[in-house]
Amino acid sequence: MGQDNNPTRSDDSADDSTDDSTEGVTATKRTFLQGAGVTLGAGVFPVGAGRAAVTPSNATDYASVAESTGGMVSSVHPQATEAGVEVLEDGGNAVDAAVAVQFALNVVQPHSSGIGGGGFMLVYSAEEDEITAIDNRERAPIGAEPDMFLDEQGEEVPFLARHTNGKAVGVPGTLKAADVAVKRFGRTELSELIQPAIELAAPDGRSVTVDEFLASSIADNVDDGALTPTAQQVFAPYSEPLEEGDELVQPDLADTLRTIRDEGIAPFYKGEIAADIAETVQGASRYRRTGGSMTVDDLGRYNVEITRPTHHTYEGDAHEITVRTMRSPTSGGYVIAQILALLEPFDLAQYDRRSFDVYHRLIEAFQLAFADRNEYLGDEEFVDLPWQGMLDDEYVDERREIIDPEEATDATREPGDPFAYQPGEQYYTSPRDVKGGTGENASGAHTHDASGAHTHSAVSHPGQTTHFTTADDEGNLVSWTSTIEQLFGSGIMVPGRGFVLNNELTDFDSTPGGPNEVQPEKRPLSSTSPTIVTRDGDPFMTVGSPGGWSIIHTVSQILLNVAEFGMDVEAAVAEPRVYSATGTWVQAEDGVPDGVVEELNAAGHDVSIVESIGNAQSIVVRDDGGYVGVADTRRDGSAQSPSGGE
Ligand code: GLU
C-alpha cells in the first residue's frame, strides 16, 4: 500500500489550493490527485489492475469544493455541473438545474446514465418544507417472465450474455422523472433545460472531450463485444475505440434531444421513439443477442411513483441527524437505517476513526444488514417486506448481540427473522410463496468475483451510475442517483436515436422464487440511496453515490463520519471506506492503515485493498443558509456555484 496510491484527500494541504473568490462565492480549486496514483471510477477497483496504465487526466483545476450563499451544483463531470450552474444563473431553481445536469450527463457520460435508464430522485421543496421522492426505477415489461434469465437447461445465463440481451432492458424512467419534476417543482420549461445537452451533443456545438473514465469504459466494452454496431459507430468509429482526448460527437443523440425539446416526452413514451425502442429491444437478435419483449404499450404504461422517503434518526456523538432516503424498490433506505441502528449504541466516536474497533464493527454491521437485504427485500408492490421488523429496536438489539467485538463470525452473515418483529401476519401479493426465504438465490445471483467478471459484486461495478445534487437560493435541494446499470447499460443503442438502453433487469435475481424474482411490471431491487439529511427539522446535507451494493456502504460511512465523528463533509467524503456484504470478503480503500488491515485479517476477515469505493457528491447547508458543495475526488467530480451567488 503506497502512500502515492491513496485516493483520499487526506494529504491535500492548503498549499494545493488557490482561492478564487468573488462576492458571495468562494471556490476552492485544487489540483486533483496530485501525487496520487489514480482513481478510476465509482465502483471498486482492485489495486494494481488499472494503476500503471492510467494517467490522472483530471490533474487540472476542477473545483472539488465550492461555497456559496446563492446555490450549488455538484456532479461527476465539469460540463454537466456547468449546465446546472447556467440554469441557476438564468433564474432556474434547483430542480431545473438538476434536470439540465441529467440531460448533460447523458451526453458527456453516456455510459453512466441517460434517457435510456432510470433512477431515484429526492426533492426538498423549501416552500412546502417537505421532501418528495420521485421513483423513476425501470420496470419489467408485461412480457417478462421469472425464468427469463435461465437457459434451456435451467442454468443461469452467464452474466455477459445476460446483461447485453434485450431481456435485460427495463422500461426507462429518467425522461419521465425529468418532465414530472419540472412540472411539479420547476420554474423553467423542459425545452430550455435540454438545450445545453443538445449543444454538447451536436457536432457544431460545445466540444466534449473523451476523458479517461469514458475512454477506459469504451475500451472495456469494445473488448467484451458489449456494444451493438450502432453504439460502436459512435464510440469506436472505424473500429477504433475513442481514446482519452478525442472529441465525442453524437449527432443522433442531438436530434433525439431536439425532438424532445420540440415535442415533449410523448414521442419517447408513445410515439416514434417508443416504436424504435420497442423494435430495437425485440430485434436484439440482429446483434446475436436474445430479443426482449418490450412493446410500445409497455412504454406508454410507464409512470414515475411519487412517494415520501424513508425516515431514520441517528443520534451521533457530533450531531443528531434524520436520514431520509428512498424506499423500495431500492434497498438503500432500509439497509442504511439498519446499519446505523446496529452501530449507534457502540458509540464509535470513543475509538479512533481508522482503528480496528471501528472497521470491524462496520464490517459486521454491513454483513448483518446485507444478510437480511438479500433474503427479504424486493419491490414492495409485489412482496411483503419486513422492513418494520428489520428496524424494530428489539430485533436490532438481538442482531447486534451476534457481533463478537474481536472476531469475524459466520453468524453475522445469516439472515435473521424480522417477520417475528413485524406487526401482523406475513402476507404476499406475489404469486409465488417466498416464505422460508431464498437467500441462496439472492446471494447466488450476486456472486463476488474478484477477477472482475460481470457479477453483481462491488468489484464488478467499476463506475456505472452517477449521483448529482443541486441547491438554489430559495433553499430547494435535489439529490438524484441515475443509472443505466452497467457501464453502457445493455450496450444496445437505439439506431438513429443515439442513446443506449439500460440493463437494469439484471438487478433481479436470475433464479425464480425469491422476493426479487422477475415479474411483469415489477421493479428490480436496487441499492441506490439518494439522501437528504435533516437536523433539528431543517435540511442539513445531501449525499449519494454510484457503486451497486457499495452505494450503501459509501453513504452510511459518510453519514457516520459527519454525525458520529464530527467531520466536515469534505473530510467525510474523503475518508477511506470499507466494503463487505456476504462471506468473509472485505474490501478496504488504500487509506485504511496497514496495521489495521493486518488486525482485520487476523480477526478472520479477508481484506483486499482497492483504489476506490463509491463516488459521492454532497451539498451541506451551512448555518447561515449558504452551501458547501463537495464532489468526490475519486473521479472527475466538480462542485460549482453560480457567480455572484449572494
Ligand atoms: N443498478 C444498480 C442499483 O440500482 C446501480 C448501478 C451501480 O451503481 O453500479 O443498485
Residues whose N, C-alpha, C, O or C-beta is under 5 A from the ligand:
A	BS01	LIG	H461 Q464 T465 T483 E485 D507 L525 S526 S527 T528 P546 G547 G548
